[in-house]
Amino acid sequence: MDLSSYVVAIWPYLGTYLGFGLAFVLIARLMREKRRPSATVAWLLVIWFVPPLGVPLYLIFGGRKISRLTRNKSPLNIALPNETGTISSSAFGVISKGNRTGMQPTGVHAFKSLIREIRAAKESIEITTFILSHDTIGRDVVKELSRRARAGVEVRLLLDAVGSFGMKTLYMLELAKAGGRIERFMPVFPFLSLGRANLRNHRKLAIFDRKRVIIGGRNIGKEYMGPIHSPKRWKDLSLLIEGPAVMQLSAIFEADWAFACRKKGEVQRPIKSVPEFQGGEPSTIEIMVSGPDTRGDPLYEKILSIIQEAEKSVTIVTPYFIPDEVLQRSLMVKARSGKSVRLLIPRRSNHPITDLARNDFLRELSEAGVEILLFNDGMMHGKVVLVDEDIAMTGSANIDLRSLFVNYELAAFFHSQKEIGEITRWVDELCQSTEPFTDTDENEQPLLKSIAEDLSRLIAPLL
């Protein structure tokens, strides 16, 4: 048989051969990666049994710690202790003393604070957000940024390329014409680097004159903030920080910005010193990041450690709940040992598949004695962990596999009673609009719903 006849003979099967061949290569790569067993099994099933679907999905969304994309990223830790001991390194992040905070418990507080800080900025404004919405709130914020840019204030806006996809709008062009700079974090079209679509910058921070910072869970859009109260607005939490913690937050922005602009020759700028805030009760804050640009999974490890060390109580507030096996088991053990463990989630989130995937986890926790509260007054998007009334966390990270192991995330841990008390009161207010989780008997579920939940949990490690 000559070559042409051989090619004709195998041509109908060539795609199948190539698909399974590539599947073998990807499976070998998958087994070398340090993934959770559930995630490895989920990807193995999809790649092996449905190669035409699993192979391209893994190439696009399978990346986690891709060293070639992040090895040139500047260090995120400025943990060198200074002369006064204001800044020091912890096992997971950077601790700073002498800060002042202002909580933003509602979308009205958040919007007014953001606009006020933009208008008051004299030298620079740096904003990172996952979503900048195509709505009145997004336009209003960009217009305010344009005004400050025309006034000579340096404006840098860093948008996630997927979360803020397609932001080539007239008002964005207005910001660019006014002198503002707009960059997109890790674009996915064209697919210059396989796996990058899975690595999203979920961090949210806005820095003003490198002296004041807003962080939290809010994106920029009408769902998250606005000038007047709206019953449809999502419940969320953010805060303003002044003091030495701003230095570490500035370092995070500079590293992300330089990475997004690396092809333009951008380098990370030096971080200006920020003195301790004078007056009032000083706050101690531990700033922590997680993502492909960190060694290990420090945010997950910190949350796990404080839960396992809890002596009295654990409260978790999250819009999406898909834990890994260790975190799930830790919560169950705490509840069975007599500790108060409380989980607050929305009755229905904006991601139905995630809601289906969480139900088995919730039943296990409920049977172990965890109090599960379903927020029934709209969507709840806040992220909080409270332990023993001694430590509180808030930031951009959800308690799900994507936030804890894949996304670029940012969180602040508070050790001062002022912030712990304010966050506790915010949680207590949410609890007034909740109902208990009662869906504890899996055998009483309709057949189709049980199948949907089983399939959702199977793909939960991929969500």
Order of alpha helices (4+ residues) and beta strands (2+ residues): alpha-alpha-alpha-alpha-beta-beta-alpha-beta-alpha-beta-alpha-beta-beta-beta-beta-alpha-beta-alpha-beta-beta-alpha-beta-alpha-beta-beta-beta-beta-alpha-beta-alpha-beta-alpha
